[in-house]
Amino acid sequence: MELNDSIRTIKGIGGKSEKLFNKLGIYTVEELLCFYPREYDIFGKIEPISQAAEGNIVIIHAGLREYPKTMASGGLKITRARFGDASGNITAVWFNMQFVMKMLHMGAHYILRGKVVNRNGFLELHQPKILSRQEYANLAGRMQPVYRLTAGLTGNAVAKAVNIALKETDLSGDFLPADIRKENNLISWKKAVAAIHFPDNKEECIQARRRLVFDEFFIFALALGQLKKVKKSIPSKYIMSPDIKTKQLIQSLPYKLTKAQESAWNDIKEDMLSGIVMNRLVQGDVGSGKTIIAVLALALAAENGFQGAIMVPTEVLAKQHYETFQELLKPLGINTILLTGSMTASQKKKAYAQIENHETDIVIGTHALIQEKVGFHSLGLVVTDEQHRFGVKQREALYSKGSEPHMLVMSATPIPRTLAVILYGELDISVIDVLPEGRLPVKNCVVGTNYRTQAYKFMQQETAAGHQVYIICPMVDESENMEAENVTDYSAMLREKMPPGIRVACLHGKMKPSQKNQIMEDFALHKADILVSTTVIEVGINIPNATVMMIENAERFGLAQLHQLRGRVGRGSAQSYCIFMAGNSSKEVMDRLSVLGNSNDGFYVAEQDLKMRGPGDFFGIRQSGELDFKLADIYQDADVLAQANKAAAKFESKDIIQLCKKYNRLKEKIVPYAGGVLL
């Protein structure tokens, strides 16, 4: 098989399963091989029930003490059974798996493997797998890949397809020159792809991941180098001169800009007046006031007769921005328009006409802005907000809507400057590191699960005072479809615990975009008091009335992501609070979380995250969500980023073109990154 062959060429994949793979973005053999496990299941030793600790995945060998019972709760069918060994007893709990009742017989002994959860002060084994002695013997000590799935597709089906593809595809072509591999102590691509899916041990997995992470950073650095060369000192067609309206706007604000905001605005104004195309990153901590800087830049473009566009990651944020822009810019005679995916065909058609005919000055939108049908009359400034949610490709797609417009990139991810210089190499950087006056710092606490009852009482007090609350649940590892069930189950439990007047809503990634938008909008309008959610609310929602954020199993997140989540509160004038609840309260975990407990400074948190998540750490293979990387994590893999950047710097354009001609899969990755500037 060839890498660009359809997955239908793999034995066992028919039309029905092909469609399921397609849902995951897998159409070719290469896409299947690059569909990396999100983590690994490692089967440990059988241990006594008395040693089962909260938060751990354990394997027990125990007898059935009480016959299983099934009851309905919050849309779930919950089956419970009591097991025991010589050291103690524990209740096993299954969600929507009533068939286990037929598998269990009183007095018989079973090998169970599941996660230990503390529920109302009692330890339970959640969603345990029932293993035969032979199954356990075959799996003990081995690392099993765990893949992101869609309904109807099992982990076994993915693993089987990957296994066949590895055996029947020629993987000898390695685009990384041998001298670079040797210099950076990297294994071959062929070996890395096989070992990332089916590693013999942790060390082999770490080596495989390191090679593939290097590739991601190397490709990124090659493309970025080309962008840098092309974009340096391009004369601008959009030269700005008057800035009377922006001065009026600053004077009309009900607050004074901070010195950091003034400095960033002066950098932008200087760029836009210089006659050279601006490529600038404004890096500001959560709540530092980047939006007003974007408003000023777009107003300057409009005042000079040009159009501006700002792209944000969610519809709710786009609507919130639209309202803010309208309020600030309408008095100055500057027209704004909203463009989102959920608009009707006729609404979009009308918006397209207004944009193309320059009947509007500023367009605020989501990914809908980069659709083919969107054409601008004279796009002079492009702003992308929450940059790390878009990546280079989307940024370039919006940029290409104009004829080399000015580019302003906004990021709330406080990346340490050493990394930012590499990651945003083609951009000049301005930093807003001071919070606006009147903002009270968020009060933090790092606690164990024994604090939960007290936390719920505190939430009741805050909602009684008219405020709102976020509760973040991480994705659940054990079941293929448990993300949604985890949040809905937690929400159902919370409704039982809270007084009847407190309205609880839930939000998770498996919902349709329209449903997610509706829930976030309802929360913004205070139609719910508590929002139980996965990390989908990390960016893209601004609720000044929300004063409490509680993050369950906080130890599962990186410090930088926890800081991003914390940024959802503390946006209004009222005192806000963040509760980091650790499911595992070991000293190591509590020490790491104490960084957040002691500081609200995102740049300090980012630096600590960089130090604490060193290259020797092993966190599985979760997707990082940063930029366009599948595996690479800019904090955990900072050393690899520096090495890959150094290696890429040795390549001239002609070298890259030669590599792309030889390896088509490399060309397909580099050209979109570099905005087509290479070939």
KOLVEX-743486 format. One record per residue (C-alpha): residue number from 1; residue in one letter; chain; x, y, z. Coordinates in steps of 0.5 Angstrom, whole numbers, plus 500, padded with zeros to 3 digits. Layout:
N
    k  r  c   px   py   pz
  NUM  A  A    X    Y    Z
...
This chain:
679
    k  r  c   px   py   pz
    1  M  A  500  500  500
    2  E  A  502  507  499
    3  L  A  501  513  504
    4  N  A  496  517  500
    5  D  A  492  510  498
    6  S  A  485  511  501
    7  I  A  484  507  508
    8  R  A  479  502  504
    9  T  A  485  499  501
   10  I  A  486  496  508
   11  K  A  483  489  509
   12  G  A  477  489  514
   13  I  A  475  497  512
   14  G  A  469  497  508
   15  G  A  464  502  506
   16  K  A  461  503  513
   17  S  A  467  503  517
   18  E  A  470  508  512
   19  K  A  465  513  514
   20  L  A  466  512  521
   21  F  A  474  513  520
   22  N  A  472  519  515
   23  K  A  468  522  521
   24  L  A  475  522  525
   25  G  A  478  526  519
   26  I  A  482  519  517
   27  Y  A  481  518  509
   28  T  A  488  516  507
   29  V  A  493  510  510
   30  E  A  498  516  512
   31  E  A  492  520  516
   32  L  A  491  513  520
   33  L  A  498  512  521
   34  C  A  498  519  524
   35  F  A  492  518  528
   36  Y  A  496  518  534
   37  P  A  493  514  541
   38  R  A  491  520  546
   39  E  A  494  516  551
   40  Y  A  496  509  554
   41  D  A  493  504  558
   42  I  A  498  500  562
   43  F  A  496  494  566
   44  G  A  499  493  573
   45  K  A  499  488  578
   46  I  A  493  485  582
   47  E  A  492  489  589
   48  P  A  488  488  595
   49  I  A  482  493  595
   50  S  A  485  496  602
   51  Q  A  490  499  598
   52  A  A  485  502  593
   53  A  A  487  510  593
   54  E  A  482  515  590
   55  G  A  484  517  583
   56  N  A  488  511  581
   57  I  A  486  505  576
   58  V  A  487  499  580
   59  I  A  486  491  578
   60  I  A  483  487  584
   61  H  A  481  480  584
   62  A  A  475  479  589
   63  G  A  468  475  590
   64  L  A  461  478  589
   65  R  A  458  479  596
   66  E  A  452  483  594
   67  Y  A  448  481  587
   68  P  A  448  487  582
   69  K  A  442  492  582
   70  T  A  440  497  576
   71  M  A  437  504  577
   72  A  A  436  510  573
   73  S  A  439  517  574
   74  G  A  440  523  570
   75  G  A  438  519  564
   76  L  A  443  514  565
   77  K  A  442  507  568
   78  I  A  447  505  573
   79  T  A  449  498  575
   80  R  A  452  497  582
   81  A  A  455  491  585
   82  R  A  459  489  592
   83  F  A  465  486  591
   84  G  A  470  483  597
   85  D  A  477  480  598
   86  A  A  481  478  605
   87  S  A  483  486  606
   88  G  A  476  489  605
   89  N  A  470  491  600
   90  I  A  468  496  595
   91  T  A  462  497  590
   92  A  A  463  497  583
   93  V  A  459  502  578
   94  W  A  457  501  571
   95  F  A  454  506  567
   96  N  A  449  504  561
   97  M  A  452  497  562
   98  Q  A  446  493  564
   99  F  A  449  487  561
  100  V  A  454  486  566
  101  M  A  448  483  571
  102  K  A  448  477  567
  103  M  A  455  476  567
  104  L  A  456  476  575
  105  H  A  454  470  579
  106  M  A  454  470  587
  107  G  A  460  467  590
  108  A  A  464  467  584
  109  H  A  471  471  584
  110  Y  A  473  476  578
  111  I  A  478  480  576
  112  L  A  476  487  575
  113  R  A  480  493  573
  114  G  A  477  500  574
  115  K  A  478  507  576
  116  V  A  477  509  584
  117  V  A  472  515  585
  118  N  A  470  518  592
  119  R  A  463  519  592
  120  N  A  460  522  598
  121  G  A  466  519  602
  122  F  A  466  512  600
  123  L  A  471  509  595
  124  E  A  467  506  588
  125  L  A  470  502  582
  126  H  A  467  506  576
  127  Q  A  466  503  569
  128  P  A  471  497  571
  129  K  A  472  492  566
  130  I  A  471  484  567
  131  L  A  477  480  565
  132  S  A  478  473  565
  133  R  A  485  470  568
  134  Q  A  488  469  560
  135  E  A  486  476  558
  136  Y  A  489  479  564
  137  A  A  496  474  563
  138  N  A  496  477  556
  139  L  A  495  484  558
  140  A  A  499  485  564
  141  G  A  505  490  564
  142  R  A  503  492  557
  143  M  A  502  499  554
  144  Q  A  495  499  550
  145  P  A  494  505  545
  146  V  A  487  509  547
  147  Y  A  484  512  541
  148  R  A  480  518  540
  149  L  A  473  515  538
  150  T  A  466  516  534
  151  A  A  460  512  536
  152  G  A  460  505  532
  153  L  A  468  505  532
  154  T  A  472  501  537
  155  G  A  479  502  540
  156  N  A  480  495  537
  157  A  A  478  496  530
  158  V  A  483  502  530
  159  A  A  488  498  533
  160  K  A  487  493  528
  161  A  A  487  497  522
  162  V  A  493  501  524
  163  N  A  497  494  525
  164  I  A  495  492  518
  165  A  A  497  499  515
  166  L  A  504  498  519
  167  K  A  505  491  516
  168  E  A  503  493  509
  169  T  A  506  500  507
  170  D  A  513  502  505
  171  L  A  515  507  511
  172  S  A  522  507  509
  173  G  A  522  514  506
  174  D  A  525  519  512
  175  F  A  525  526  510
  176  L  A  529  528  516
  177  P  A  537  528  513
  178  A  A  541  522  517
  179  D  A  546  528  520
  180  I  A  540  531  523
  181  R  A  537  525  526
  182  K  A  544  523  529
  183  E  A  546  530  532
  184  N  A  539  530  535
  185  N  A  539  523  537
  186  L  A  533  521  534
  187  I  A  530  514  531
  188  S  A  528  513  524
  189  W  A  521  515  522
  190  K  A  519  508  521
  191  K  A  521  506  528
  192  A  A  517  512  531
  193  V  A  511  511  527
  194  A  A  510  503  529
  195  A  A  512  505  537
  196  I  A  508  511  538
  197  H  A  502  506  537
  198  F  A  505  499  540
  199  P  A  511  501  544
  200  D  A  514  495  548
  201  N  A  515  500  554
  202  K  A  515  507  556
  203  E  A  522  509  554
  204  E  A  521  506  547
  205  C  A  514  511  547
  206  I  A  518  517  549
  207  Q  A  523  516  544
  208  A  A  518  515  538
  209  R  A  514  521  541
  210  R  A  520  525  541
  211  R  A  522  524  534
  212  L  A  515  525  532
  213  V  A  514  532  536
  214  F  A  521  534  533
  215  D  A  518  533  526
  216  E  A  512  537  527
  217  F  A  516  543  530
  218  F  A  521  542  524
  219  I  A  516  543  519
  220  F  A  513  549  523
  221  A  A  520  552  523
  222  L  A  522  551  516
  223  A  A  515  554  514
  224  L  A  516  560  519
  225  G  A  523  561  516
  226  Q  A  520  562  509
  227  L  A  514  566  512
  228  K  A  519  571  515
  229  K  A  523  572  509
  230  V  A  517  574  505
  231  K  A  514  578  510
  232  K  A  520  582  512
  233  S  A  519  589  510
  234  I  A  514  589  505
  235  P  A  511  596  503
  236  S  A  504  597  505
  237  K  A  498  599  500
  238  Y  A  494  601  506
  239  I  A  498  607  509
  240  M  A  495  610  515
  241  S  A  495  618  517
  242  P  A  489  621  521
  243  D  A  488  618  527
  244  I  A  483  623  530
  245  K  A  477  618  531
  246  T  A  482  613  535
  247  K  A  484  619  540
  248  Q  A  476  621  541
  249  L  A  475  614  542
  250  I  A  480  613  548
  251  Q  A  478  620  551
  252  S  A  470  617  551
  253  L  A  472  611  555
  254  P  A  470  610  562
  255  Y  A  477  608  564
  256  K  A  484  610  563
  257  L  A  488  605  559
  258  T  A  494  602  563
  259  K  A  501  604  561
  260  A  A  502  597  558
  261  Q  A  496  598  553
  262  E  A  498  605  551
  263  S  A  505  602  550
  264  A  A  502  596  545
  265  W  A  497  601  542
  266  N  A  503  606  540
  267  D  A  507  600  537
  268  I  A  501  598  533
  269  K  A  500  605  531
  270  E  A  507  606  529
  271  D  A  507  600  525
  272  M  A  500  602  521
  273  L  A  503  609  520
  274  S  A  510  606  517
  275  G  A  508  605  510
  276  I  A  511  597  512
  277  V  A  506  591  513
  278  M  A  505  590  520
  279  N  A  506  583  523
  280  R  A  505  584  530
  281  L  A  503  579  536
  282  V  A  499  582  542
  283  Q  A  501  577  548
  284  G  A  496  579  554
  285  D  A  494  575  560
  286  V  A  487  573  561
  287  G  A  483  580  563
  288  S  A  489  584  561
  289  G  A  484  588  556
  290  K  A  487  586  549
  291  T  A  480  587  546
  292  I  A  480  595  546
  293  I  A  487  595  543
  294  A  A  484  591  537
  295  V  A  478  596  537
  296  L  A  483  602  536
  297  A  A  487  598  531
  298  L  A  480  597  527
  299  A  A  478  604  528
  300  L  A  484  607  525
  301  A  A  484  602  519
  302  A  A  476  605  518
  303  E  A  478  612  519
  304  N  A  483  611  513
  305  G  A  478  608  508
  306  F  A  480  601  509
  307  Q  A  476  595  512
  308  G  A  478  591  518
  309  A  A  476  584  520
  310  I  A  477  580  527
  311  M  A  476  573  527
  312  V  A  475  570  534
  313  P  A  474  562  536
  314  T  A  466  562  538
  315  E  A  460  565  536
  316  V  A  458  567  543
  317  L  A  465  571  543
  318  A  A  463  574  536
  319  K  A  457  576  538
  320  Q  A  459  579  545
  321  H  A  465  583  541
  322  Y  A  460  585  536
  323  E  A  456  589  541
  324  T  A  462  592  544
  325  F  A  464  594  538
  326  Q  A  457  597  536
  327  E  A  457  601  542
  328  L  A  464  604  542
  329  L  A  464  605  534
  330  K  A  457  607  532
  331  P  A  458  614  535
  332  L  A  464  615  531
  333  G  A  460  613  524
  334  I  A  464  607  523
  335  N  A  460  601  521
  336  T  A  460  594  524
  337  I  A  457  587  521
  338  L  A  457  580  524
  339  L  A  458  574  520
  340  T  A  458  567  523
  341  G  A  456  560  521
  342  S  A  449  559  524
  343  M  A  447  565  520
  344  T  A  441  563  515
  345  A  A  443  563  508
  346  S  A  440  569  506
  347  Q  A  443  573  512
  348  K  A  450  571  510
  349  K  A  448  573  502
  350  K  A  446  580  505
  351  A  A  453  580  509
  352  Y  A  457  578  503
  353  A  A  454  584  499
  354  Q  A  455  589  504
  355  I  A  462  587  505
  356  E  A  464  586  498
  357  N  A  461  593  497
  358  H  A  464  596  503
  359  E  A  458  598  506
  360  T  A  461  596  512
  361  D  A  468  598  515
  362  I  A  469  592  520
  363  V  A  467  585  520
  364  I  A  467  581  526
  365  G  A  466  573  525
  366  T  A  468  566  527
  367  H  A  471  561  522
  368  A  A  466  563  517
  369  L  A  470  569  515
  370  I  A  475  565  511
  371  Q  A  470  561  507
  372  E  A  471  562  499
  373  K  A  464  566  498
  374  V  A  467  572  503
  375  G  A  470  578  499
  376  F  A  473  584  501
  377  H  A  473  591  498
  378  S  A  479  594  501
  379  L  A  481  589  507
  380  G  A  487  593  510
  381  L  A  487  590  517
  382  V  A  486  583  519
  383  V  A  486  581  527
  384  T  A  486  574  530
  385  D  A  483  573  537
  386  E  A  485  567  541
  387  Q  A  491  566  536
  388  H  A  493  559  539
  389  R  A  486  556  537
  390  F  A  487  558  530
  391  G  A  494  556  528
  392  V  A  498  559  522
  393  K  A  493  556  516
  394  Q  A  487  559  518
  395  R  A  491  566  520
  396  E  A  494  565  513
  397  A  A  487  564  510
  398  L  A  484  570  513
  399  Y  A  490  574  511
  400  S  A  489  572  503
  401  K  A  483  575  503
  402  G  A  486  582  502
  403  S  A  492  584  498
  404  E  A  498  584  504
  405  P  A  494  587  509
  406  H  A  496  589  516
  407  M  A  496  583  521
  408  L  A  495  583  528
  409  V  A  495  577  532
  410  M  A  492  577  539
  411  S  A  494  571  544
  412  A  A  491  570  552
  413  T  A  496  564  552
  414  P  A  502  567  556
  415  I  A  508  563  553
  416  P  A  515  565  556
  417  R  A  518  570  551
  418  T  A  524  565  549
  419  L  A  518  560  546
  420  A  A  514  566  543
  421  V  A  520  568  539
  422  I  A  521  562  536
  423  L  A  513  560  535
  424  Y  A  511  567  533
  425  G  A  518  568  529
  426  E  A  515  572  523
  427  L  A  511  577  528
  428  D  A  514  583  532
  429  I  A  511  582  539
  430  S  A  508  587  544
  431  V  A  506  584  551
  432  I  A  500  587  556
  433  D  A  502  584  563
  434  V  A  498  589  567
  435  L  A  491  588  569
  436  P  A  486  594  568
  437  E  A  485  598  574
  438  G  A  479  596  579
  439  R  A  480  589  577
  440  L  A  480  585  584
  441  P  A  485  579  583
  442  V  A  482  572  583
  443  K  A  483  569  590
  444  N  A  485  561  589
  445  C  A  485  555  593
  446  V  A  488  548  592
  447  V  A  484  543  596
  448  G  A  483  535  596
  449  T  A  476  532  595
  450  N  A  474  532  602
  451  Y  A  473  540  601
  452  R  A  467  539  596
  453  T  A  461  539  601
  454  Q  A  464  546  603
  455  A  A  465  548  596
  456  Y  A  458  547  594
  457  K  A  456  551  600
  458  F  A  460  557  598
  459  M  A  457  556  591
  460  Q  A  450  557  594
  461  Q  A  452  563  597
  462  E  A  455  566  591
  463  T  A  449  564  587
  464  A  A  444  567  592
  465  A  A  448  574  591
  466  G  A  446  574  584
  467  H  A  453  571  581
  468  Q  A  454  565  577
  469  V  A  459  559  577
  470  Y  A  463  554  573
  471  I  A  465  547  574
  472  I  A  470  544  570
  473  C  A  470  536  569
  474  P  A  476  533  565
  475  M  A  474  528  560
  476  V  A  474  521  563
  477  D  A  479  516  560
  478  E  A  476  509  561
  479  S  A  470  509  557
  480  E  A  470  511  549
  481  N  A  463  515  550
  482  M  A  464  518  557
  483  E  A  466  525  556
  484  A  A  458  527  555
  485  E  A  456  522  561
  486  N  A  461  525  566
  487  V  A  458  532  565
  488  T  A  451  530  565
  489  D  A  452  525  571
  490  Y  A  455  530  575
  491  S  A  450  535  573
  492  A  A  444  531  575
  493  M  A  448  529  582
  494  L  A  449  537  583
  495  R  A  442  538  581
  496  E  A  440  533  587
  497  K  A  445  537  592
  498  M  A  443  544  590
  499  P  A  437  547  593
  500  P  A  431  547  588
  501  G  A  432  554  585
  502  I  A  439  554  583
  503  R  A  439  552  575
  504  V  A  444  548  573
  505  A  A  446  547  565
  506  C  A  451  542  562
  507  L  A  456  543  556
  508  H  A  461  538  553
  509  G  A  464  537  546
  510  K  A  460  532  544
  511  M  A  454  537  543
  512  K  A  452  540  536
  513  P  A  455  547  535
  514  S  A  448  550  535
  515  Q  A  447  547  542
  516  K  A  454  549  545
  517  N  A  452  556  542
  518  Q  A  445  556  545
  519  I  A  448  554  552
  520  M  A  453  559  552
  521  E  A  449  564  550
  522  D  A  443  562  556
  523  F  A  449  562  561
  524  A  A  451  569  559
  525  L  A  444  572  559
  526  H  A  444  569  566
  527  K  A  439  563  565
  528  A  A  443  558  569
  529  D  A  447  559  575
  530  I  A  452  554  575
  531  L  A  455  551  568
  532  V  A  458  544  569
  533  S  A  463  544  563
  534  T  A  469  540  560
  535  T  A  474  545  557
  536  V  A  470  547  551
  537  I  A  469  554  555
  538  E  A  477  555  556
  539  V  A  476  561  551
  540  G  A  471  564  547
  541  I  A  466  566  553
  542  N  A  466  573  557
  543  I  A  461  573  563
  544  P  A  463  578  568
  545  N  A  458  576  573
  546  A  A  461  569  574
  547  T  A  465  569  580
  548  V  A  467  562  582
  549  M  A  471  557  578
  550  M  A  472  550  581
  551  I  A  476  545  577
  552  E  A  475  538  578
  553  N  A  481  533  578
  554  A  A  486  539  577
  555  E  A  492  535  577
  556  R  A  490  532  570
  557  F  A  491  539  566
  558  G  A  497  543  565
  559  L  A  499  549  569
  560  A  A  498  554  563
  561  Q  A  491  551  561
  562  L  A  489  551  568
  563  H  A  491  559  568
  564  Q  A  487  560  562
  565  L  A  481  556  565
  566  R  A  481  561  571
  567  G  A  481  567  566
  568  R  A  474  566  565
  569  V  A  472  569  572
  570  G  A  475  575  575
  571  R  A  472  579  569
  572  G  A  467  584  573
  573  S  A  468  588  579
  574  A  A  466  583  584
  575  Q  A  471  579  588
  576  S  A  472  572  584
  577  Y  A  475  565  587
  578  C  A  478  559  583
  579  I  A  478  552  587
  580  F  A  483  547  584
  581  M  A  480  541  587
  582  A  A  485  535  586
  583  G  A  483  528  585
  584  N  A  490  526  587
  585  S  A  493  529  593
  586  S  A  500  527  593
  587  K  A  505  532  595
  588  E  A  508  532  588
  589  V  A  501  534  585
  590  M  A  499  539  591
  591  D  A  506  542  590
  592  R  A  505  543  582
  593  L  A  498  546  583
  594  S  A  500  551  589
  595  V  A  504  555  583
  596  L  A  497  557  581
  597  G  A  494  558  589
  598  N  A  500  563  590
  599  S  A  500  567  583
  600  N  A  495  570  578
  601  D  A  501  572  574
  602  G  A  500  568  567
  603  F  A  507  569  565
  604  Y  A  510  567  572
  605  V  A  505  561  571
  606  A  A  508  559  564
  607  E  A  515  559  566
  608  Q  A  514  555  572
  609  D  A  510  550  567
  610  L  A  516  550  563
  611  K  A  520  548  569
  612  M  A  516  543  572
  613  R  A  514  539  565
  614  G  A  521  537  563
  615  P  A  522  533  557
  616  G  A  523  527  562
  617  D  A  516  527  564
  618  F  A  511  522  561
  619  F  A  504  524  560
  620  G  A  501  520  555
  621  I  A  500  523  548
  622  R  A  494  528  549
  623  Q  A  493  533  544
  624  S  A  496  539  546
  625  G  A  491  544  543
  626  E  A  497  549  541
  627  L  A  497  552  534
  628  D  A  497  546  529
  629  F  A  501  541  533
  630  K  A  498  534  534
  631  L  A  503  531  539
  632  A  A  508  537  541
  633  D  A  507  541  547
  634  I  A  510  547  547
  635  Y  A  512  547  555
  636  Q  A  513  539  555
  637  D  A  517  539  549
  638  A  A  521  546  549
  639  D  A  528  543  549
  640  V  A  525  539  542
  641  L  A  522  546  540
  642  A  A  529  549  540
  643  Q  A  533  543  537
  644  A  A  528  543  531
  645  N  A  528  551  530
  646  K  A  536  550  530
  647  A  A  536  545  525
  648  A  A  531  548  520
  649  A  A  535  555  520
  650  K  A  540  551  516
  651  F  A  536  550  510
  652  E  A  535  555  505
  653  S  A  529  555  500
  654  K  A  532  551  495
  655  D  A  534  546  500
  656  I  A  526  546  502
  657  I  A  524  546  495
  658  Q  A  528  539  494
  659  L  A  526  536  500
  660  C  A  518  538  498
  661  K  A  520  535  491
  662  K  A  522  528  494
  663  Y  A  517  527  499
  664  N  A  510  529  497
  665  R  A  507  528  504
  666  L  A  512  534  507
  667  K  A  510  539  501
  668  E  A  503  538  503
  669  K  A  505  540  510
  670  I  A  509  546  509
  671  V  A  506  549  503
  672  P  A  499  551  507
  673  Y  A  503  553  513
  674  A  A  508  558  509
  675  G  A  501  561  505
  676  G  A  504  558  499
  677  V  A  510  562  498
  678  L  A  514  556  497
  679  L  A  512  553  491
